[in-house]
């Protein structure tokens, strides 16, 4: 195949003339079939990329940036529950790029599951993104960290892990004293969520 003139910029008129000249002309692979050896080689995993290859790809991306309108559209796009579940299943277990043979502890896997994430956001929404103990409210763009706290301990009561009425929203400052002392705060936190007439519900 001719290599053309790499590195020499083409004018818009030149590009347009080339496009017109190619109309109706069959493509290079039209009517051809890739050799089976080449197809087999493409199926073989290449393994991790070398640092040199990563640096080369990074250099090619320098100065290339998506338009802000495209970035905003991607950030503001809301995925349906069906699409989120489909994407999760496509990356679950051995299908995931970060799979290391199932060495993650059980608690970590549960906390990364879609069920836990849905429980987390349900607790936050019920409490209006407000720490139920001190009343501080999360504002978009602020550095305040809200934590969905299990009133009955996560490890000891697996049947209550996704029960919204077993969760309460706390800020980081109010959550730290509860670590290792969950039982001491149970009655106080249950009283706080009862004030809102919270209904027991399971995700």
C-alpha positions in Angstrom: 0.0 0.0 0.0 1.3 3.5 -0.7 2.2 5.4 2.4 1.4 8.8 1.0 3.1 11.9 2.4 3.1 11.5 6.2 3.7 14.7 8.2 2.7 17.0 5.3 -0.6 18.8 6.2 -3.3 18.8 3.5 -5.5 21.8 2.7 -9.2 21.5 3.0 -9.5 21.6 -0.8 -7.0 18.7 -1.1 -8.9 16.7 1.5 -12.2 17.3 -0.4 -10.7 16.3 -3.7 -9.3 13.1 -2.2 -12.8 12.3 -0.8 -14.5 12.8 -4.1 -11.9 10.7 -5.9 -12.6 7.7 -3.5 -16.3 7.7 -4.1 -17.3 4.4 -5.6 -13.8 3.0 -5.2 -13.7 -0.3 -3.3 -11.8 -0.3 0.0 -8.5 -2.1 0.5 -10.1 -5.1 2.3 -13.1 -5.3 0.0 -13.4 -8.9 -1.2 -10.3 -9.9 0.8 -10.0 -12.1 3.8 -7.5 -11.8 6.5 -5.2 -14.8 6.8 -6.1 -17.2 9.7 -2.6 -16.8 11.1 -3.1 -13.1 11.5 -6.6 -13.5 13.0 -5.2 -16.0 15.5 -2.4 -13.7 16.5 -4.9 -10.9 17.1 -6.8 -13.2 19.6 -3.7 -13.8 21.7 -3.6 -11.4 24.8 -0.7 -9.1 24.6 -0.2 -8.9 28.3 0.6 -5.7 30.3 1.8 -2.8 28.3 5.5 -1.8 28.8 6.3 1.6 30.4 7.8 2.7 27.1 4.5 2.0 25.3 2.5 3.8 28.0 4.8 6.8 27.7 4.4 6.8 23.9 0.6 6.7 24.1 0.6 9.5 26.7 2.8 11.6 24.4 0.4 11.2 21.5 -2.5 12.4 23.7 -0.7 15.7 24.6 -2.7 18.7 23.4 -5.7 16.5 22.5 -8.7 17.2 24.7 -12.4 16.5 24.4 -14.6 19.6 23.9 -16.0 20.8 27.2 -19.6 20.3 25.9 -18.8 16.5 25.4 -17.3 16.3 28.9 -20.3 18.0 30.5 -22.6 15.7 28.6 -20.8 12.6 29.8 -20.7 13.9 33.4 -24.4 14.8 33.4 -25.6 11.6 31.8 -27.7 9.4 34.0 -27.5 5.6 33.5 -30.6 3.5 34.0 -30.5 0.8 36.7 -30.6 -1.8 33.8 -27.5 -0.3 32.1 -25.6 0.0 35.4 -26.4 -3.6 36.2 -25.3 -4.7 32.7 -22.0 -2.9 33.0 -21.4 -4.3 36.4 -22.0 -7.9 35.2 -19.7 -7.3 32.3 -16.8 -6.4 34.7 -17.6 -8.8 37.5 -15.1 -11.4 38.8 -12.7 -12.8 36.3 -14.1 -10.4 33.6 -12.7 -7.4 35.4 -9.4 -5.8 34.5 -8.4 -5.7 38.1 -9.1 -9.4 38.8 -6.4 -11.0 40.9 -7.8 -14.4 41.6 -10.4 -13.5 44.2 -8.1 -12.3 47.0 -10.4 -9.4 48.2 -12.0 -9.9 51.6 -15.7 -10.6 51.7 -16.5 -7.3 53.4 -14.7 -5.3 50.8 -16.5 -7.1 48.0 -19.9 -6.4 49.6 -19.1 -2.7 50.1 -18.2 -2.5 46.4 -21.4 -4.2 45.3 -24.3 -2.4 43.6 -26.7 -3.4 46.5 -24.5 -1.6 49.0 -24.2 1.5 46.8 -28.0 1.6 46.4 -28.4 1.3 50.2 -25.9 4.1 50.7 -27.6 6.6 48.5 -31.0 5.6 49.9 -29.8 6.4 53.4 -28.4 9.7 52.3 -31.6 10.7 50.5 -33.8 9.8 53.4 -31.7 12.0 55.7 -31.5 14.8 53.0 -27.7 14.6 53.0 -27.6 15.9 56.5 -25.6 14.5 59.4 -28.3 13.3 61.8 -26.1 13.9 64.9 -24.8 17.4 64.4 -27.0 18.7 61.6 -24.3 19.7 59.2 -25.5 19.6 55.6 -23.5 18.4 52.6 -23.3 21.1 49.8 -22.2 20.3 46.3 -18.6 21.1 45.9 -17.8 21.1 49.6 -15.2 18.8 51.1 -17.5 17.5 53.8 -17.5 13.7 53.9 -20.8 12.0 54.8 -20.7 8.4 55.9 -23.6 5.9 55.8 -23.3 4.3 59.3 -24.7 0.8 60.1 -26.4 1.2 63.5 -26.3 -2.6 64.1 -22.8 -3.6 63.2 -22.2 -4.6 59.6 -20.1 -7.7 60.5 -22.4 -9.1 63.2 -25.8 -8.6 61.5 -25.5 -9.6 57.8 -29.3 -9.8 57.5 -29.5 -6.0 58.3 -26.8 -4.8 55.9 -29.2 -3.5 53.3 -32.0 -2.4 55.6 -32.4 1.3 55.2 -33.7 1.7 58.7 -30.4 0.2 60.0 -28.5 3.1 58.5 -28.0 6.7 59.5 -26.1 9.5 57.9 -23.1 10.9 59.8 -20.3 13.3 59.0 -16.8 12.1 59.4 -16.3 13.9 62.7 -19.4 12.3 64.3 -18.6 8.9 62.8 -15.1 8.5 64.2 -16.2 8.1 67.9 -18.5 5.3 66.9 -15.8 3.0 65.6 -15.5 0.1 68.0 -18.3 1.5 70.2 -21.3 0.9 67.9 -23.5 -0.6 70.7 -23.1 2.6 72.8 -24.8 4.7 70.1 -27.5 2.3 69.0 -30.4 3.7 71.1 -29.4 7.3 70.3 -29.3 6.7 66.5 -32.5 4.7 66.4 -34.2 7.5 68.3 -32.9 10.0 65.7 -34.3 8.1 62.7 -37.6 7.4 64.6 -38.1 11.2 64.8 -38.5 11.1 61.0 -41.0 8.3 61.1 -38.7 6.1 59.0 -40.4 3.0 57.6 -38.5 -0.3 57.7 -37.6 -1.1 54.1 -35.2 -3.5 52.4 -33.5 -2.8 49.1 
